[in-house]
C-alpha cells in the first residue's frame, strides 16, 4: 500500500462510493473487494479517544491527523457525518459489523451532546469530545 496521507471523507465518498456503485452496476466482485480493502485502510482514522475519526489518515501507517486550519485540531462535522451511507452498506454487503459500529458510534455520541442554539457546531475535537469554535451547521439526525 502506498505511503500516502488521504482525506477520509474524499476517499469514502469518491472511491468507496464509486466502487460500490460500480459493483452494483456491473455485478463484478472485484469492485466490492476493492471497496472493502480501501475501507479497511480508513478504519485506523477512528482510533481516537472519542471514536470521532481524523480527517486524514496515512494509508500505510494508519496514523491520522486533522487539517491544520480546522478549529483547535478538530474534526469537521460535515466530513465525518457523511461516512454513514457507505460504511453501513459495507456491513450489509460483507456481514462485518465493524463499519456499522464505527459510524453508529458517531450518531450515538452526537445524540448525547448539547446543541447550542439547537444546532450542531461545525467542529468536534476527536480527543476531548468538545465542540470547537461555534460556527453552526444544520445536520439532520434520524
N, C-alpha and C positions, 0 to 999 in steps of 0.2 A: 504494500500500500504506500502511496505517495506521502512523503513527509510535508504535508501542506495543511495550513490552517484555513478552515472554511466557515462560512456563515451557516449555522444550524438551520435557521429559517429558510435561507435561499436554497440550500441543498434539499431540504424537506419539500418545499412547495414545487420547485422546478425539476429536480432529479427524481426524488422518490415518487412524487405525484405523477410525473411524466412516465416513469417506468410502470407504475400501476395502471395508468391509462393505456399504455402500450400493451400490457398484459391482457387487459380486458378486450381491447380491440383485436388483438391477434390470437390470443389463446396460447401464446408461446411462453412456456415456463421460464425461459431464460430471463424475461423481464421481471417476473416475480422474484426470482432468485437474486437478481442484481439489486432490486429494491430492498430486499431483506438484508443483503450484505452491506449495503450503504447505511441502512438504519442502524445496524449493529455498530457501525463506526461513529454514529451520532450519540449512542447511549451514554458514553462517558461524560457528555456535556451535562447530564443530570446529576452527576456526582458532586453535589453541593450540599451544604448543611441543611438547606430547606427543600431540596429537590427541584427548585426552580432552575432551569438549565442556563448555562452560559450561552452567550450569543455566538461564540465561536469555539471551535474545537479543532485540535490537531488530529488529523485522520490516523496518523501513525502512533503518536504517543498517548492520545486521549486527553491531553492537557487542554483545559478550557479557560476562557477569559471573556470579559465583556469589552465592548467598544470603549475606547478612551474618552469619547465625547459624551457617553451616557452618564446620567446623574449619579455621582458618587459610586461608580463601579456597579451600577445596577443593570439588571436585565430589562428588556423592553417588552411591556405587556403585549403589544401588537405582534411581536415576533413569537414569544413562547405561547401566546394564546391561540396561534393558528396551527399548532402541531397536531391537534386532536384528530382531524379527519384522516390523515394518512396513518398515524400511529394506531388508532383504533382499528382501522381497516387492515393493517398488518397483522394485528392479533386475530382478526376474523379469518384472514387467509392462511395463517400459519398455525394457529392454535397456541402460540406463545403469548402468555399473558403479560410479559414484561412491557411491551409497548403500551398497552391499555393502562397498566398500572402507573406508568410514568406520567401520562397526561391526565389521568383521573386524579392523581395526587395533586396536580396543579389546580384542578377545579375545586377539590375539597379545601385546599388551602385558601384559595380566593374567596370561597363561600364563607369562611370564618372571619375574614378580615374586615376591618372597618372600611367604609366607603365615604370618604369626606365629600360633603355636598351631594351624596348619593351616587357618586361616580368613582370609578377606579382611576387612580393616578397612572401615568404612563410608565413609570419606572418602579421596579421592585428589586431590592437588594437580595441576591441569592444567598448571601452569607448570614444576614441578620433577619430576613423576612420582613423588613420595614420598607415602607414606601419611600421612594426617592423624592425629588422635587415635585411640587404639587401642580403639575400640568395634568389635565384630565382627558380621558377618552370615554367613549361610550361603548363598552363591551357588554354584549348581551350574555346572560347566563341562563342556562336551561336546567 
